[in-house]
Amino acid sequence: MEKASWERLSRILGGLTPMKSDCGLICGKKCCSVREEGQGMYLFPGEEALYPEGGQWYSVGHSEVEVEHFSGKRPFVLQCRGSCPREERPMACRIFPLAPYLTPEGDLEIVLDEDAIFLCPLVRQKDLEALDLDFRQGVRKVCAHLLEDRSVREAVKSYSARIDDQSRDPWRLFLK
């Protein structure tokens, strides 16, 4: 996807956030803080082109482990060096704590990103409706555009299949 397309998608989300108030006040801005070395936000396929090597506020590299994520099996990971310019955040940050999900029929749904269950209280709350409607609609629109790219669509299919498989794991009962 071209840089102009990423910029257009970023504008769709504009100043939209998961809640009308600052949700970072609930958790101490955990999603925007530096965690362990090598951790960061996954980049969607092709998004790495927006973050050239040697950025002032970030570093980019491949995930150290293979994952079935909506960013691919060996996605690029952007790691902040403390804080970032809000207008330059990667798409996964902009849509957090939501994720695109494809049903077995191939229909797009927007879901709470279960990969963030131990990080985000909004995900643990398990109430998608608690998130701002404009934000949810903006994320849906952006994800619909992203899915037009074949590589993104394949990555989201893999992520969705993993979510389906994990939903049957016995340990998930402890999270209910």
C-alpha positions as CSV (number, residue, x, y, z in Angstrom):
1,M,0.0,0.0,0.0
2,E,1.3,3.5,-0.8
3,K,2.2,6.1,1.7
4,A,-0.7,8.3,0.6
5,S,-3.2,5.4,1.4
6,W,-1.8,5.0,4.9
7,E,-2.1,8.8,5.4
8,R,-5.7,8.7,4.2
9,L,-6.5,5.9,6.6
10,S,-4.8,7.7,9.5
11,R,-7.0,10.8,8.7
12,I,-10.1,8.7,8.9
13,L,-9.3,8.0,12.6
14,G,-8.1,11.5,13.1
15,G,-8.6,12.4,16.8
16,L,-10.8,9.4,17.5
17,T,-10.0,7.5,20.7
18,P,-11.5,4.4,22.4
19,M,-13.3,6.6,25.0
20,K,-14.4,10.2,25.1
21,S,-12.1,10.6,28.1
22,D,-8.4,9.6,28.4
23,C,-8.5,5.8,28.9
24,G,-4.8,6.0,29.8
25,L,-5.9,7.3,33.2
26,I,-7.5,3.9,33.9
27,C,-4.3,1.9,33.4
28,G,-1.5,4.3,33.6
29,K,-1.0,4.4,29.9
30,K,0.3,0.9,29.7
31,C,-0.3,0.6,26.0
32,C,1.9,3.7,25.4
33,S,4.7,2.8,27.7
34,V,8.0,1.0,27.0
35,R,7.8,-2.6,28.0
36,E,10.4,-5.3,27.6
37,E,13.2,-5.1,24.9
38,G,11.9,-6.4,21.6
39,Q,8.2,-5.7,22.4
40,G,6.3,-3.1,20.6
41,M,3.4,-2.7,18.2
42,Y,3.0,-4.9,15.1
43,L,3.0,-3.2,11.8
44,F,0.5,-4.2,9.1
45,P,2.0,-5.7,6.0
46,G,3.5,-2.9,4.0
47,E,3.4,-0.3,6.8
48,E,7.1,-0.8,7.6
49,A,7.8,1.4,4.6
50,L,6.5,4.4,6.6
51,Y,9.2,3.8,9.3
52,P,12.7,4.0,7.8
53,E,15.6,2.5,9.7
54,G,17.1,4.9,12.2
55,G,14.0,6.8,13.4
56,Q,14.5,9.3,16.2
57,W,11.7,7.9,18.4
58,Y,11.5,4.3,17.3
59,S,13.3,1.2,16.0
60,V,11.8,-1.4,13.7
61,G,12.6,-5.1,13.4
62,H,11.0,-8.4,12.8
63,S,9.1,-10.2,15.6
64,E,11.5,-12.6,17.3
65,V,8.8,-15.3,17.2
66,E,6.4,-16.5,14.6
67,V,2.9,-15.5,15.5
68,E,-0.5,-15.6,13.7
69,H,-1.3,-11.9,14.0
70,F,-3.3,-9.5,11.9
71,S,0.1,-8.2,10.8
72,G,1.4,-11.5,9.4
73,K,3.4,-14.5,10.7
74,R,6.7,-12.8,11.1
75,P,5.5,-9.2,11.4
76,F,7.6,-6.1,11.7
77,V,7.4,-4.6,15.2
78,L,7.8,-0.9,15.9
79,Q,9.3,-0.2,19.4
80,C,9.0,3.3,20.8
81,R,11.9,4.8,22.7
82,G,9.7,6.3,25.4
83,S,7.0,8.3,23.6
84,C,6.0,9.0,20.1
85,P,4.5,11.9,18.1
86,R,0.8,11.0,18.2
87,E,0.3,11.8,14.5
88,E,3.0,9.3,13.5
89,R,1.7,6.3,15.5
90,P,1.4,3.0,13.6
91,M,-2.1,1.7,12.6
92,A,-2.1,-0.9,15.4
93,C,-1.7,1.9,17.9
94,R,-4.5,3.9,16.3
95,I,-7.0,1.1,16.4
96,F,-6.0,-0.3,19.8
97,P,-7.6,-2.1,21.6
98,L,-9.6,-3.3,18.6
99,A,-8.6,-5.7,15.9
100,P,-10.0,-6.8,12.5
101,Y,-11.6,-10.3,12.5
102,L,-12.8,-12.3,9.5
103,T,-15.7,-14.7,10.1
104,P,-15.5,-18.1,8.5
105,E,-17.8,-16.6,5.8
106,G,-15.2,-13.9,5.2
107,D,-17.2,-11.0,6.7
108,L,-15.3,-8.3,8.6
109,E,-16.0,-7.8,12.3
110,I,-14.3,-5.5,14.7
111,V,-13.4,-7.2,18.0
112,L,-11.5,-6.5,21.2
113,D,-7.9,-7.6,20.6
114,E,-7.6,-10.6,22.9
115,D,-3.8,-10.3,22.6
116,A,-4.2,-7.3,24.9
117,I,-6.2,-9.0,27.6
118,F,-3.4,-8.7,30.2
119,L,-2.5,-5.2,29.2
120,C,-5.8,-3.3,28.6
121,P,-8.6,-3.1,31.1
122,L,-11.0,-2.2,28.3
123,V,-10.3,-5.6,26.8
124,R,-10.8,-7.4,30.1
125,Q,-14.1,-5.6,30.5
126,K,-15.2,-7.5,27.4
127,D,-17.7,-4.8,26.4
128,L,-17.2,-3.6,22.9
129,E,-20.2,-1.3,23.3
130,A,-18.3,0.6,26.1
131,L,-16.0,2.0,23.5
132,D,-16.9,5.2,21.7
133,L,-19.2,4.5,18.7
134,D,-17.4,7.0,16.4
135,F,-14.1,5.2,17.2
136,R,-15.6,1.8,16.5
137,Q,-17.0,3.0,13.2
138,G,-13.7,4.6,12.2
139,V,-11.8,1.4,13.0
140,R,-14.3,-0.6,10.9
141,K,-13.9,1.8,8.0
142,V,-10.1,1.7,8.2
143,C,-10.0,-2.1,8.5
144,A,-12.4,-2.5,5.5
145,H,-9.9,-0.5,3.4
146,L,-6.9,-2.5,4.8
147,L,-8.6,-5.8,3.8
148,E,-8.6,-4.7,0.2
149,D,-4.8,-5.4,0.3
150,R,-4.4,-9.2,-0.3
151,S,-1.4,-9.6,2.1
152,V,-3.4,-7.8,4.9
153,R,-6.4,-9.9,4.2
154,E,-4.4,-13.2,4.4
155,A,-2.7,-12.0,7.7
156,V,-6.2,-11.2,9.2
157,K,-7.5,-14.6,8.1
158,S,-4.6,-16.2,10.0
159,Y,-5.2,-14.1,13.1
160,S,-8.9,-14.9,13.0
161,A,-8.3,-18.6,12.7
162,R,-5.9,-18.4,15.7
163,I,-8.6,-16.5,17.7
164,D,-11.2,-19.2,16.8
165,D,-8.8,-21.9,17.9
166,Q,-7.9,-20.2,21.2
167,S,-11.5,-19.6,22.1
168,R,-11.8,-23.3,22.6
169,D,-8.7,-23.5,24.9
170,P,-9.7,-24.6,28.5
171,W,-7.6,-21.9,30.1
172,R,-9.9,-19.3,28.6
173,L,-12.6,-20.3,31.1
174,F,-10.5,-18.5,33.8
175,L,-11.0,-15.2,32.0
176,K,-14.8,-15.3,32.0
